[in-house]
Amino acid sequence: MKKRIKKIFMILLIIIATLVVGVVLFLQSSTFGKLPSGHRLELIKRSLNYKEGQFQNLSNTPDLAEGVSYYTVMRDFFFKKSKRNKPKDVLPSQKTDLLHLDASENIVVWFGHSSYFMQIDGKTMLIDPVFSGAASPVSFTTKAFPGSDVYTVDDLPEIDFLFISHDHWDHLDYETVLKLKGKVKKIITGLGTGEHLEVWGYDPSMIEERDWNETIDLGSGFVVNTTPARHFSGRGLKRNNALWMSYAVKTPTMNIYLGGDSGYDTHYAAIGKKFGPFDIAVLECGQYNEYWKYIHMMPEQVVKAAQELKAKKLFPVHWAKFSLALHDWDEPIIRVTKEAEKQNMPIMTPMIGEKADLKTDKVFAKWWEGLE
């Protein structure tokens, strides 16, 4: 009997050891990128926003709201998710020919979630592109909703400026970034994220990797001011070694705010005062919950943030592609459009893939209505 118990115990130890080794090797795969080191790490340590071994938000930002435990979050995530967390229907979309655009057009094309393409004043910009079909290191989890993945990297023209807001999987996609090599001229991102890009084969000379409150003159009348957000970062077990960003982008004829992921805080009013008014504010409106209210805005706060940014128009993103929260898949857009109407805030809600003119006012159809 003792021999049998000993044998079972040894088998369990071997299984556990094998699993541990497998996880360790998996976390070292190239898709996870690399933590900052060498000169980059020394530069990070000199940042005023880097304290106690990690980047910090401007305000105290708990991972979870007061009185909420990780057990509660995991329990609700697995057992209390909305039954409409993912659409049953295939999402409608359009396919714009981005390879043959008129250079005089000033347009945005949304790819779902926080991925979108802009052409303004003759320059092309791509923000947080995810075309792999999943927001995860493994393709069979966090898959894109049917109908939301109609574009590939091959559909994109040459990109003058690639903006990466932070290194989370739903914003920095390994497969997409690899395929973009050769199409991108310049990358704008936060301190630390450049380590991932370099290890994936990008030339450091093409990466503008900055702290908050810096100015990047891109030439031809294009100027980027790097601005704060209230969020976090990390692709593996260690968090906050790369900085999460938002951007105030000035072109020859427009002023655009690219929000990235963020909880609500005083930075919106400060950015609006310093760099506003903005012609358009692109702000995340989905994947929220009261449990993690400090790192993702509730939809009503999105409209308030747009007002404080002094935005003439709100473009809500971060929805309609991945299920990363507990709410109905269409709840974010329903709530944010209702609040925008209440506050008389003009809002852009194009269908995935639809070409939307940035300088022309348009009342968009509520294409999500009637979908299950």
Protein Blocks (a to p, Z undefined) as FASTA:
>chain_A
ZZmmmmmmmmmmmmmmmmmmmmmmmmmpmklopadehjllmmmmmpmkbgghiacdfbdc
dfbdghiafklmmmmmmmmccfklpcfbdcddddddfklccfkbccdddebhjbccddee
hiacdehiafeopacfbfkgoiacehilmbcfklpccdfbacdfblcfklmcfklmmmmg
ojambdcddehjlmmmmmnopafklpccddehiacdebjhiacddddddddedjblbghk
bccdddddddfkbccddebjadddfklmmmmmmmmccfbdcddfehiafklmmloccfkl
mmmmmmmnopabdcdehihkbccbfbdfklmmmmmmmmmmmnopacddddehiacdfkbc
cddddfkgopZZ
